[in-house]
């Protein structure tokens, strides 16, 4: 671990997922936004986790996180069952339907930071009620960077809390449809400008296999996604992306536009591994050599040797 | 015009389009694949056009092409009416429905090359019956590069002629859904490998606002699309892309992987202008400074200053 890497606070869900994939069905797969994000971030920086699990969550699975440098002081073990989600993907892994959601112990989750987390400089707020995201920020002293995710459920149901949350964060990471819904603008450039007026200094729009766009005050960045031949399970790819992005920034400390671009590439690299196996099987074992190898492939994937002589009259 | 630019043969449709756009309706708009492609290609190289128009096509519109360096020796004026297409776009310009197609003189179109076209080194075959595309190639002496487009109609209805055409071309330029349909593979990497086994040395998969992918034997290139804030009319964007791509290659003569990447960027730049106005209004006036300006913006849109120290253990 790079000695300069700063700690990153990750708050989100931990879950058991039942996944019906085109070729495999898998039950009781350890998942949840905080799990994927923590594994991915731990490649780059120490992680401080705030989440809740039930009595059915095994110590073995927690130890796997701890071995990756994830601080579990903020992990609450509540009486009852862990959050459970069941979903079925279509043949082409393009869309999925939720078959069942049991919030269980997550229903009463009130994130509480241990004293040792208060000074954490980097914060990643996984998708949850925007009021809870604000509660977390009220408990952090003076974060250098706050990144948040959200979803259509809160955009529709909690617009006021969401608006308040947006004023408290530096970066919003959402998918394309959510950006359109939040802004009421279909054109993604217009949607981005609208969202940037609501608080965050930068916006990352995730587009799945089409990559991601970074919008900030000065510039736009068109990030590729790595073309994967054998996508096995897209679950958690977005959380892996956000976790690696946040972890990379906690490691680099470089919040310039160029630094954000590099962080997005690290996020895309991590996400490209995530989808190659069921659940966290690959993300839980990621190392820096994996990331640097895929960044090298990204470089060739994006490389254009410009030649202005050809476009001179 | 660069003295070294080689001539490019373009064969395709010329049409009148009736366009119902979200904010404007426009009738009798000069369109067709060959028209868009010729205007775009003429920015880079001399164009030799083979197409058919009816008696209703004005000399003024033909002169506009001629002034751009488009050779009209291969243009047939047939008795009857010009091909006519009417379509309505949805509010977000994401999809369109065809309201009417009148093939008119295009129904009996049999491309016939003037003797002066026989030695043309670069060939762009617009979307038409694959049998006609082969007929064109039978009339060209020994082209250095043949690029072809096709569509779902021929993939479904003329698989044998299409298979024969694919063996005669160097590069296929189709959209993502067509690549999936032609290959029977949903995953775009697998689809590309399948299509490359059928003949073409390289494949460009157009993804609209998500950019394009270039596949060849050695590498994959992830080309961005320019994020356009005010898309007015997407009609002809794909033909503009292909025309500029082909014209750029006829100008550069560089068919290496690096050369193809630069040509795709030129195609994306031209297409990004096309959608900013109704019909050919912008494409018909494009110049090299427009292209080089947008290529400069593309460079910043794609730029990542890699820093391997951050991903070293």
Boltz contact constraints between the chains, C-beta under 6 A:
constraints:
  - contact:
      token1: [A, 92]
      token2: [B, 186]
      max_distance: 6.0
  - contact:
      token1: [A, 186]
      token2: [B, 92]
      max_distance: 6.0
  - contact:
      token1: [A, 189]
      token2: [B, 227]
      max_distance: 6.0
  - contact:
      token1: [A, 189]
      token2: [B, 229]
      max_distance: 6.0
  - contact:
      token1: [A, 210]
      token2: [B, 210]
      max_distance: 6.0
  - contact:
      token1: [A, 220]
      token2: [B, 227]
      max_distance: 6.0
  - contact:
      token1: [A, 220]
      token2: [B, 301]
      max_distance: 6.0
  - contact:
      token1: [A, 222]
      token2: [B, 224]
      max_distance: 6.0
  - contact:
      token1: [A, 222]
      token2: [B, 301]
      max_distance: 6.0
  - contact:
      token1: [A, 222]
      token2: [B, 302]
      max_distance: 6.0
  - contact:
      token1: [A, 224]
      token2: [B, 222]
      max_distance: 6.0
  - contact:
      token1: [A, 227]
      token2: [B, 189]
      max_distance: 6.0
  - contact:
      token1: [A, 227]
      token2: [B, 220]
      max_distance: 6.0
  - contact:
      token1: [A, 229]
      token2: [B, 189]
      max_distance: 6.0
  - contact:
      token1: [A, 252]
      token2: [B, 310]
      max_distance: 6.0
  - contact:
      token1: [A, 258]
      token2: [B, 305]
      max_distance: 6.0
  - contact:
      token1: [A, 261]
      token2: [B, 304]
      max_distance: 6.0
  - contact:
      token1: [A, 262]
      token2: [B, 307]
      max_distance: 6.0
  - contact:
      token1: [A, 265]
      token2: [B, 304]
      max_distance: 6.0
  - contact:
      token1: [A, 288]
      token2: [B, 311]
      max_distance: 6.0
  - contact:
      token1: [A, 288]
      token2: [B, 313]
      max_distance: 6.0
  - contact:
      token1: [A, 291]
      token2: [B, 311]
      max_distance: 6.0
  - contact:
      token1: [A, 292]
      token2: [B, 311]
      max_distance: 6.0
  - contact:
      token1: [A, 301]
      token2: [B, 220]
      max_distance: 6.0
  - contact:
      token1: [A, 301]
      token2: [B, 222]
      max_distance: 6.0
  - contact:
      token1: [A, 302]
      token2: [B, 222]
      max_distance: 6.0
  - contact:
      token1: [A, 302]
      token2: [B, 302]
      max_distance: 6.0
  - contact:
      token1: [A, 304]
      token2: [B, 261]
      max_distance: 6.0
  - contact:
      token1: [A, 304]
      token2: [B, 265]
      max_distance: 6.0
  - contact:
      token1: [A, 305]
      token2: [B, 258]
      max_distance: 6.0
  - contact:
      token1: [A, 307]
      token2: [B, 262]
      max_distance: 6.0
  - contact:
      token1: [A, 310]
      token2: [B, 252]
      max_distance: 6.0
  - contact:
      token1: [A, 311]
      token2: [B, 288]
      max_distance: 6.0
  - contact:
      token1: [A, 311]
      token2: [B, 291]
      max_distance: 6.0
  - contact:
      token1: [A, 311]
      token2: [B, 292]
      max_distance: 6.0
  - contact:
      token1: [A, 313]
      token2: [B, 288]
      max_distance: 6.0
